[in-house]
């Protein structure tokens, strides 16, 4: 997928010591430990969140219409969140600001994963996506190599710096650093954008948009044009928004995990899992099982997360995986999506064009995607909000 050199792969997959076959390599163990520590709820997570949210406000202000504008929602979100990720990761040195064509290089590569995963000569079977990936790698390795503050204290984020330090410790090349950064960028964008798309699509088509607007309005403290909110309070006091996030991942998450059975184990229903066998767990199988969620399992119903009668077993919801392979960025992504939508919905009126039939696009599956994609984009109308003293054009957000 990333085009890592064979000599580097030896470091990535080499067994650490005799008698420890199947354990993580020293590099992967160091990387996993560091990522889980930095992305767990805590100070480093908070710093990265603040950096991303400040970037979100700046990029959104740049992309907001001066009056009213019609956009393709998915395309607009791709540009928005890619620019935000670049600014949040690299500050003013973001390559997506100096070379905007790299935004679409990323999404070209992201949408053509099959030949890369199969390693089926992608240079020849997907030449445009291959060249796009290599352009990204070349630029990103330069970004991560230059980690010094500028005159204004602008700095590459702590997660990229710590990942770079681990790669350097294990004598990995500068080229690999660029590919590793692309992996991190992919983790920030590939599933986030479609998840936000589905949240907004269902919000526009659903009967709960008013509730979300009220929750967002209550969560933001405004003093003139100075605005702020606490993300912890958003989690606690915006139940409809949180439920829309959870329901979007329940209905559209499409990842899968494979687990090796380390000893014979009998399940409660009598099924015996033999030592050495592999257990393949597609997320959609458990998320769309009527035994777990009831006969309305295929309906988008945020209220199932807000009523006691919809209580479900924790094992029936696993959009980020489970066990040792669980996604380390799940807490950060949750806060990033909620926080960005609070700013977005507070700053913009988002509507379907007049005369448009209310509905949500059907889905299609993309290889290596953790969230299903729509079969077609959705046209929406954006307009800056002006409410009393508040004008989104003059707003100053603090996080």
DRENSEDO-989411 format. One record per residue (C-alpha): x, y, z; residue number from 1. Coordinates in steps of 0.1 Angstrom, whole numbers, plus 2048, in hexadecimal, padded with zeros to 3 digits. Layout:
N
<atom east="X" north="Y" up="Z" n="NUM"/>
...
***
This chain:
399
<atom east="800" north="800" up="800" n="1"/>
<atom east="81C" north="818" up="80A" n="2"/>
<atom east="837" north="80B" up="7F3" n="3"/>
<atom east="850" north="803" up="80F" n="4"/>
<atom east="872" north="7F7" up="803" n="5"/>
<atom east="879" north="7D1" up="808" n="6"/>
<atom east="898" north="7D9" up="81D" n="7"/>
<atom east="882" north="7EE" up="834" n="8"/>
<atom east="868" north="7D3" up="837" n="9"/>
<atom east="882" north="7BD" up="847" n="10"/>
<atom east="883" north="7D5" up="864" n="11"/>
<atom east="85E" north="7D8" up="866" n="12"/>
<atom east="856" north="7B2" up="866" n="13"/>
<atom east="875" north="7A2" up="875" n="14"/>
<atom east="86F" north="78C" up="893" n="15"/>
<atom east="87E" north="79C" up="8B2" n="16"/>
<atom east="88D" north="77E" up="8C3" n="17"/>
<atom east="88D" north="758" up="8BF" n="18"/>
<atom east="86F" north="748" up="8CF" n="19"/>
<atom east="859" north="767" up="8CB" n="20"/>
<atom east="84B" north="760" up="8A9" n="21"/>
<atom east="82A" north="772" up="8A4" n="22"/>
<atom east="832" north="78E" up="8BB" n="23"/>
<atom east="836" north="7B2" up="8AF" n="24"/>
<atom east="858" north="7BD" up="8A1" n="25"/>
<atom east="86B" north="7D6" up="8B7" n="26"/>
<atom east="862" north="7F2" up="89E" n="27"/>
<atom east="83D" north="7EA" up="89E" n="28"/>
<atom east="83D" north="7E6" up="8C4" n="29"/>
<atom east="84D" north="808" up="8C8" n="30"/>
<atom east="836" north="818" up="8AF" n="31"/>
<atom east="816" north="809" up="8BE" n="32"/>
<atom east="81F" north="812" up="8E1" n="33"/>
<atom east="827" north="836" up="8D8" n="34"/>
<atom east="808" north="83A" up="8C2" n="35"/>
<atom east="7F0" north="82D" up="8DD" n="36"/>
<atom east="801" north="842" up="8F8" n="37"/>
<atom east="800" north="863" up="8E3" n="38"/>
<atom east="7DD" north="85E" up="8D6" n="39"/>
<atom east="7CD" north="852" up="8F7" n="40"/>
<atom east="7B9" north="86D" up="909" n="41"/>
<atom east="7D3" north="884" up="919" n="42"/>
<atom east="7E9" north="8A2" up="912" n="43"/>
<atom east="7F9" north="898" up="8F1" n="44"/>
<atom east="7D7" north="88E" up="8E3" n="45"/>
<atom east="7C9" north="8B0" up="8EF" n="46"/>
<atom east="7E6" north="8C3" up="8DF" n="47"/>
<atom east="7E1" north="8B1" up="8BD" n="48"/>
<atom east="7BB" north="8B7" up="8C0" n="49"/>
<atom east="7C0" north="8DD" up="8C6" n="50"/>
<atom east="7D9" north="8DE" up="8A9" n="51"/>
<atom east="7C0" north="8CD" up="892" n="52"/>
<atom east="7A2" north="8E2" up="89D" n="53"/>
<atom east="7B5" north="903" up="899" n="54"/>
<atom east="7BE" north="8F7" up="876" n="55"/>
<atom east="79A" north="8ED" up="86F" n="56"/>
<atom east="78E" north="910" up="878" n="57"/>
<atom east="7A7" north="921" up="861" n="58"/>
<atom east="7A1" north="90A" up="844" n="59"/>
<atom east="77B" north="90B" up="848" n="60"/>
<atom east="77C" north="931" up="848" n="61"/>
<atom east="790" north="930" up="828" n="62"/>
<atom east="778" north="918" up="817" n="63"/>
<atom east="757" north="927" up="823" n="64"/>
<atom east="743" north="939" up="809" n="65"/>
<atom east="740" north="95F" up="80B" n="66"/>
<atom east="71B" north="95B" up="805" n="67"/>
<atom east="70A" north="93B" up="7FA" n="68"/>
<atom east="71B" north="91F" up="7E7" n="69"/>
<atom east="711" north="8FD" up="7DA" n="70"/>
<atom east="72C" north="8E1" up="7DE" n="71"/>
<atom east="730" north="8BC" up="7DA" n="72"/>
<atom east="731" north="8B2" up="7FF" n="73"/>
<atom east="74A" north="895" up="7FD" n="74"/>
<atom east="762" north="8A8" up="7E6" n="75"/>
<atom east="75F" north="8C6" up="7FD" n="76"/>
<atom east="766" north="8B1" up="81C" n="77"/>
<atom east="784" north="8A1" up="80C" n="78"/>
<atom east="794" north="8C2" up="805" n="79"/>
<atom east="78A" north="8D0" up="827" n="80"/>
<atom east="798" north="8B4" up="83D" n="81"/>
<atom east="7B7" north="8AE" up="828" n="82"/>
<atom east="7C1" north="8D3" up="82C" n="83"/>
<atom east="7B9" north="8D1" up="851" n="84"/>
<atom east="7CE" north="8B1" up="855" n="85"/>
<atom east="7EB" north="8C1" up="843" n="86"/>
<atom east="7E9" north="8E1" up="858" n="87"/>
<atom east="7E4" north="8CE" up="878" n="88"/>
<atom east="801" north="8B6" up="871" n="89"/>
<atom east="81A" north="8CF" up="862" n="90"/>
<atom east="80E" north="8F2" up="86A" n="91"/>
<atom east="815" north="90D" up="851" n="92"/>
<atom east="82C" north="8F5" up="83F" n="93"/>
<atom east="80E" north="8E0" up="834" n="94"/>
<atom east="815" north="8D3" up="810" n="95"/>
<atom east="7F0" north="8D4" up="809" n="96"/>
<atom east="7F1" north="8FA" up="80B" n="97"/>
<atom east="811" north="8FF" up="7F7" n="98"/>
<atom east="807" north="8E4" up="7DD" n="99"/>
<atom east="7E1" north="8E0" up="7DD" n="100"/>
<atom east="7E2" north="8C6" up="7C2" n="101"/>
<atom east="7F0" north="8AE" up="7DD" n="102"/>
<atom east="7CD" north="8AD" up="7EC" n="103"/>
<atom east="7C0" north="89B" up="7CE" n="104"/>
<atom east="7DF" north="886" up="7CB" n="105"/>
<atom east="7D6" north="878" up="7EE" n="106"/>
<atom east="7B2" north="870" up="7E4" n="107"/>
<atom east="7BD" north="861" up="7C3" n="108"/>
<atom east="7D4" north="849" up="7D5" n="109"/>
<atom east="7BA" north="842" up="7F0" n="110"/>
<atom east="7A0" north="838" up="7D6" n="111"/>
<atom east="7B7" north="820" up="7C4" n="112"/>
<atom east="7C3" north="809" up="7E0" n="113"/>
<atom east="7BD" north="7E7" up="7D0" n="114"/>
<atom east="7DD" north="7E5" up="7BA" n="115"/>
<atom east="7F2" north="7F2" up="7D7" n="116"/>
<atom east="7E5" north="7D9" up="7F0" n="117"/>
<atom east="7E9" north="7BC" up="7D8" n="118"/>
<atom east="80B" north="7CB" up="7CE" n="119"/>
<atom east="801" north="7C3" up="7AB" n="120"/>
<atom east="81A" north="7DA" up="799" n="121"/>
<atom east="807" north="7FA" up="7A3" n="122"/>
<atom east="821" north="80F" up="790" n="123"/>
<atom east="812" north="800" up="770" n="124"/>
<atom east="7EF" north="7F6" up="77B" n="125"/>
<atom east="7E6" north="817" up="78C" n="126"/>
<atom east="801" north="82F" up="77F" n="127"/>
<atom east="7EF" north="84F" up="788" n="128"/>
<atom east="7E8" north="844" up="7AB" n="129"/>
<atom east="80C" north="837" up="7AE" n="130"/>
<atom east="81A" north="859" up="7A3" n="131"/>
<atom east="803" north="86B" up="7BB" n="132"/>
<atom east="80F" north="855" up="7D8" n="133"/>
<atom east="833" north="85B" up="7D0" n="134"/>
<atom east="82D" north="881" up="7CE" n="135"/>
<atom east="81E" north="880" up="7F0" n="136"/>
<atom east="83A" north="86B" up="7FF" n="137"/>
<atom east="854" north="883" up="7F1" n="138"/>
<atom east="844" north="8A1" up="800" n="139"/>
<atom east="83B" north="891" up="822" n="140"/>
<atom east="85E" north="885" up="828" n="141"/>
<atom east="86A" north="8A9" up="825" n="142"/>
<atom east="84F" north="8B4" up="83D" n="143"/>
<atom east="858" north="89B" up="858" n="144"/>
<atom east="87E" north="8A2" up="854" n="145"/>
<atom east="878" north="8C7" up="85B" n="146"/>
<atom east="86A" north="8C6" up="87F" n="147"/>
<atom east="878" north="8E7" up="88D" n="148"/>
<atom east="862" north="903" up="898" n="149"/>
<atom east="861" north="921" up="882" n="150"/>
<atom east="862" north="945" up="88F" n="151"/>
<atom east="83E" north="942" up="89A" n="152"/>
<atom east="841" north="921" up="8AC" n="153"/>
<atom east="830" north="90E" up="890" n="154"/>
<atom east="839" north="8E9" up="894" n="155"/>
<atom east="833" north="8C6" up="886" n="156"/>
<atom east="81B" north="8B4" up="89D" n="157"/>
<atom east="829" north="89F" up="8B9" n="158"/>
<atom east="81B" north="87E" up="8AB" n="159"/>
<atom east="82E" north="881" up="88B" n="160"/>
<atom east="84E" north="88B" up="89D" n="161"/>
<atom east="84C" north="86D" up="8B5" n="162"/>
<atom east="845" north="856" up="898" n="163"/>
<atom east="863" north="864" up="886" n="164"/>
<atom east="879" north="85F" up="8A4" n="165"/>
<atom east="86F" north="83A" up="8A6" n="166"/>
<atom east="877" north="835" up="881" n="167"/>
<atom east="898" north="846" up="885" n="168"/>
<atom east="8A0" north="831" up="8A4" n="169"/>
<atom east="89B" north="812" up="88F" n="170"/>
<atom east="8B1" north="820" up="872" n="171"/>
<atom east="894" north="824" up="859" n="172"/>
<atom east="89A" north="83A" up="83B" n="173"/>
<atom east="88D" north="85C" up="833" n="174"/>
<atom east="878" north="84D" up="817" n="175"/>
<atom east="867" north="837" up="831" n="176"/>
<atom east="860" north="856" up="847" n="177"/>
<atom east="84C" north="864" up="82A" n="178"/>
<atom east="839" north="844" up="825" n="179"/>
<atom east="832" north="842" up="84A" n="180"/>
<atom east="824" north="865" up="84A" n="181"/>
<atom east="80D" north="85B" up="82D" n="182"/>
<atom east="801" north="83E" up="843" n="183"/>
<atom east="7F9" north="857" up="85F" n="184"/>
<atom east="7E8" north="86F" up="847" n="185"/>
<atom east="7D3" north="852" up="83A" n="186"/>
<atom east="7C9" north="84A" up="85E" n="187"/>
<atom east="7BC" north="86D" up="862" n="188"/>
<atom east="7A9" north="870" up="842" n="189"/>
<atom east="79F" north="850" up="831" n="190"/>
<atom east="782" north="848" up="849" n="191"/>
<atom east="77C" north="86A" up="859" n="192"/>
<atom east="76F" north="87A" up="839" n="193"/>
<atom east="755" north="860" up="830" n="194"/>
<atom east="74A" north="85E" up="854" n="195"/>
<atom east="744" north="883" up="855" n="196"/>
<atom east="732" north="881" up="833" n="197"/>
<atom east="71A" north="867" up="841" n="198"/>
<atom east="713" north="87B" up="860" n="199"/>
<atom east="70B" north="89A" up="84C" n="200"/>
<atom east="6F7" north="887" up="832" n="201"/>
<atom east="6E1" north="876" up="84C" n="202"/>
<atom east="6DE" north="897" up="860" n="203"/>
<atom east="6D1" north="8A9" up="841" n="204"/>
<atom east="6B9" north="88D" up="839" n="205"/>
<atom east="6AE" north="885" up="85D" n="206"/>
<atom east="696" north="893" up="876" n="207"/>
<atom east="6B1" north="89A" up="890" n="208"/>
<atom east="6C3" north="8B7" up="87F" n="209"/>
<atom east="6B1" north="8D0" up="896" n="210"/>
<atom east="6BD" north="8BD" up="8B5" n="211"/>
<atom east="6E1" north="8BD" up="8A9" n="212"/>
<atom east="6DF" north="8E3" up="8A2" n="213"/>
<atom east="6D2" north="8E9" up="8C5" n="214"/>
<atom east="6ED" north="8D3" up="8D5" n="215"/>
<atom east="708" north="8E5" up="8C1" n="216"/>
<atom east="6FA" north="907" up="8CA" n="217"/>
<atom east="6F9" north="8FE" up="8EF" n="218"/>
<atom east="71D" north="8F1" up="8EF" n="219"/>
<atom east="72D" north="910" up="8E1" n="220"/>
<atom east="734" north="92D" up="8F9" n="221"/>
<atom east="734" north="94E" up="8E7" n="222"/>
<atom east="740" north="970" up="8F2" n="223"/>
<atom east="73A" north="986" up="8D3" n="224"/>
<atom east="74E" north="975" up="8B8" n="225"/>
<atom east="765" north="962" up="8D0" n="226"/>
<atom east="759" north="93D" up="8D1" n="227"/>
<atom east="764" north="91F" up="8E4" n="228"/>
<atom east="758" north="8FD" up="8EF" n="229"/>
<atom east="765" north="8E0" up="904" n="230"/>
<atom east="767" north="8BF" up="8F0" n="231"/>
<atom east="760" north="8AB" up="910" n="232"/>
<atom east="73F" north="8BE" up="915" n="233"/>
<atom east="737" north="8B8" up="8F0" n="234"/>
<atom east="73A" north="893" up="8F6" n="235"/>
<atom east="724" north="895" up="915" n="236"/>
<atom east="70B" north="8AF" up="90A" n="237"/>
<atom east="706" north="8A9" up="8E5" n="238"/>
<atom east="6F5" north="886" up="8E6" n="239"/>
<atom east="6E5" north="888" up="8C3" n="240"/>
<atom east="706" north="893" up="8B3" n="241"/>
<atom east="719" north="877" up="8C5" n="242"/>
<atom east="6FE" north="85E" up="8BC" n="243"/>
<atom east="6FF" north="868" up="897" n="244"/>
<atom east="725" north="862" up="897" n="245"/>
<atom east="720" north="83F" up="8A8" n="246"/>
<atom east="704" north="836" up="890" n="247"/>
<atom east="717" north="840" up="871" n="248"/>
<atom east="734" north="829" up="87B" n="249"/>
<atom east="71C" north="80D" up="884" n="250"/>
<atom east="70B" north="80F" up="862" n="251"/>
<atom east="728" north="818" up="84C" n="252"/>
<atom east="748" north="80A" up="85C" n="253"/>
<atom east="756" north="7EE" up="845" n="254"/>
<atom east="777" north="7E4" up="854" n="255"/>
<atom east="780" north="7C0" up="85E" n="256"/>
<atom east="798" north="7B0" up="876" n="257"/>
<atom east="7A9" north="78E" up="876" n="258"/>
<atom east="7B4" north="77E" up="897" n="259"/>
<atom east="7C9" north="760" up="89D" n="260"/>
<atom east="7BC" north="747" up="8B7" n="261"/>
<atom east="7D9" north="741" up="8D0" n="262"/>
<atom east="7C7" north="724" up="8E3" n="263"/>
<atom east="7A8" north="70F" up="8DF" n="264"/>
<atom east="78A" north="724" up="8EA" n="265"/>
<atom east="765" north="71A" up="8EC" n="266"/>
<atom east="74C" north="736" up="8E6" n="267"/>
<atom east="72B" north="738" up="8FA" n="268"/>
<atom east="718" north="729" up="8DD" n="269"/>
<atom east="72E" north="70A" up="8DD" n="270"/>
<atom east="744" north="714" up="8BF" n="271"/>
<atom east="768" north="709" up="8C4" n="272"/>
<atom east="784" north="720" up="8B7" n="273"/>
<atom east="7A2" north="70A" up="8B2" n="274"/>
<atom east="7C5" north="716" up="8BA" n="275"/>
<atom east="7D7" north="723" up="89C" n="276"/>
<atom east="7B8" north="72B" up="888" n="277"/>
<atom east="7AF" north="74E" up="87C" n="278"/>
<atom east="78F" north="760" up="885" n="279"/>
<atom east="784" north="77A" up="86C" n="280"/>
<atom east="76C" north="795" up="87A" n="281"/>
<atom east="75C" north="7AD" up="860" n="282"/>
<atom east="74E" north="7CB" up="872" n="283"/>
<atom east="72F" north="7CC" up="85C" n="284"/>
<atom east="725" north="7A9" up="868" n="285"/>
<atom east="722" north="7B3" up="88C" n="286"/>
<atom east="716" north="7D7" up="885" n="287"/>
<atom east="6F9" north="7CA" up="86F" n="288"/>
<atom east="6EF" north="7AC" up="883" n="289"/>
<atom east="6CA" north="7AE" up="88D" n="290"/>
<atom east="6D2" north="799" up="8AC" n="291"/>
<atom east="6E8" north="7B6" up="8B8" n="292"/>
<atom east="6D4" north="7D3" up="8AC" n="293"/>
<atom east="6B0" north="7C8" up="8A6" n="294"/>
<atom east="69B" north="7C6" up="886" n="295"/>
<atom east="6A2" north="7EA" up="87D" n="296"/>
<atom east="6C7" north="7E3" up="87B" n="297"/>
<atom east="6CA" north="7F2" up="858" n="298"/>
<atom east="6B9" north="813" up="861" n="299"/>
<atom east="6CD" north="831" up="86B" n="300"/>
<atom east="6BF" north="839" up="88E" n="301"/>
<atom east="6D5" north="84E" up="8A5" n="302"/>
<atom east="6BB" north="849" up="8C0" n="303"/>
<atom east="6C6" north="825" up="8C5" n="304"/>
<atom east="6E4" north="833" up="8D7" n="305"/>
<atom east="6D0" north="849" up="8EE" n="306"/>
<atom east="6B5" north="831" up="8FC" n="307"/>
<atom east="6BA" north="815" up="915" n="308"/>
<atom east="6A6" north="7FD" up="901" n="309"/>
<atom east="6C1" north="7FE" up="8E6" n="310"/>
<atom east="6DC" north="7F3" up="8FE" n="311"/>
<atom east="6F4" north="7DD" up="8EB" n="312"/>
<atom east="711" north="7C5" up="8F3" n="313"/>
<atom east="733" north="7D8" up="8F0" n="314"/>
<atom east="73F" north="7BD" up="8D8" n="315"/>
<atom east="723" north="7C6" up="8BF" n="316"/>
<atom east="734" north="7E7" up="8B7" n="317"/>
<atom east="758" north="7E8" up="8AC" n="318"/>
<atom east="75F" north="802" up="891" n="319"/>
<atom east="783" north="806" up="89C" n="320"/>
<atom east="78B" north="7E1" up="8A2" n="321"/>
<atom east="790" north="7D0" up="8C3" n="322"/>
<atom east="7AC" north="7C3" up="8D9" n="323"/>
<atom east="7D0" north="7CA" up="8D2" n="324"/>
<atom east="7C8" north="7D5" up="8AE" n="325"/>
<atom east="7B0" north="7F0" up="8B8" n="326"/>
<atom east="7B6" north="812" up="8A7" n="327"/>
<atom east="7CB" north="828" up="8BD" n="328"/>
<atom east="7BC" north="848" up="8AE" n="329"/>
<atom east="798" north="840" up="8B6" n="330"/>
<atom east="796" north="859" up="8D3" n="331"/>
<atom east="7A6" north="875" up="8BE" n="332"/>
<atom east="791" north="86F" up="89F" n="333"/>
<atom east="771" north="870" up="8B5" n="334"/>
<atom east="77A" north="891" up="8C3" n="335"/>
<atom east="786" north="89F" up="8A2" n="336"/>
<atom east="766" north="896" up="890" n="337"/>
<atom east="750" north="8A3" up="8AC" n="338"/>
<atom east="764" north="8C3" up="8B0" n="339"/>
<atom east="766" north="8CA" up="88B" n="340"/>
<atom east="740" north="8C5" up="886" n="341"/>
<atom east="738" north="8DC" up="8A3" n="342"/>
<atom east="74D" north="8F8" up="892" n="343"/>
<atom east="73E" north="8EF" up="870" n="344"/>
<atom east="71A" north="8EF" up="87A" n="345"/>
<atom east="71E" north="90E" up="890" n="346"/>
<atom east="72E" north="921" up="873" n="347"/>
<atom east="71B" north="916" up="855" n="348"/>
<atom east="6F7" north="90F" up="84A" n="349"/>
<atom east="6F7" north="8EE" up="837" n="350"/>
<atom east="6D9" north="8E5" up="822" n="351"/>
<atom east="6CF" north="8D1" up="804" n="352"/>
<atom east="6C9" north="8E5" up="7E4" n="353"/>
<atom east="6A4" north="8F0" up="7DF" n="354"/>
<atom east="690" north="8D5" up="7CF" n="355"/>
<atom east="6A8" north="8B9" up="7D7" n="356"/>
<atom east="698" north="899" up="7E3" n="357"/>
<atom east="6A2" north="891" up="806" n="358"/>
<atom east="6B6" north="871" up="807" n="359"/>
<atom east="6D7" north="860" up="810" n="360"/>
<atom east="6ED" north="851" up="7F4" n="361"/>
<atom east="6F2" north="82B" up="7F3" n="362"/>
<atom east="714" north="81D" up="7FB" n="363"/>
<atom east="731" north="80D" up="7E9" n="364"/>
<atom east="74E" north="7FA" up="7F7" n="365"/>
<atom east="772" north="806" up="7F2" n="366"/>
<atom east="790" north="7EF" up="7F8" n="367"/>
<atom east="7A3" north="7F7" up="818" n="368"/>
<atom east="787" north="80E" up="824" n="369"/>
<atom east="77C" north="80E" up="848" n="370"/>
<atom east="75C" north="821" up="83E" n="371"/>
<atom east="746" north="81B" up="820" n="372"/>
<atom east="744" north="836" up="805" n="373"/>
<atom east="725" north="845" up="7F4" n="374"/>
<atom east="71E" north="83B" up="7D0" n="375"/>
<atom east="71A" north="85F" up="7C8" n="376"/>
<atom east="721" north="881" up="7D7" n="377"/>
<atom east="707" north="897" up="7E8" n="378"/>
<atom east="701" north="8BB" up="7DD" n="379"/>
<atom east="6FD" north="8D3" up="7FA" n="380"/>
<atom east="6F9" north="8F9" up="7FE" n="381"/>
<atom east="711" north="90A" up="817" n="382"/>
<atom east="70B" north="92D" up="825" n="383"/>
<atom east="71D" north="940" up="840" n="384"/>
<atom east="709" north="946" up="860" n="385"/>
<atom east="702" north="968" up="86E" n="386"/>
<atom east="6EF" north="966" up="88F" n="387"/>
<atom east="6EA" north="987" up="8A2" n="388"/>
<atom east="70D" north="993" up="8AD" n="389"/>
<atom east="71D" north="973" up="89F" n="390"/>
<atom east="72B" north="973" up="87C" n="391"/>
<atom east="73F" north="954" up="872" n="392"/>
<atom east="756" north="96A" up="85D" n="393"/>
<atom east="762" north="97C" up="87C" n="394"/>
<atom east="761" north="95F" up="894" n="395"/>
<atom east="780" north="956" up="8AA" n="396"/>
<atom east="780" north="933" up="8B7" n="397"/>
<atom east="794" north="928" up="8D6" n="398"/>
<atom east="79A" north="904" up="8DF" n="399"/>
***
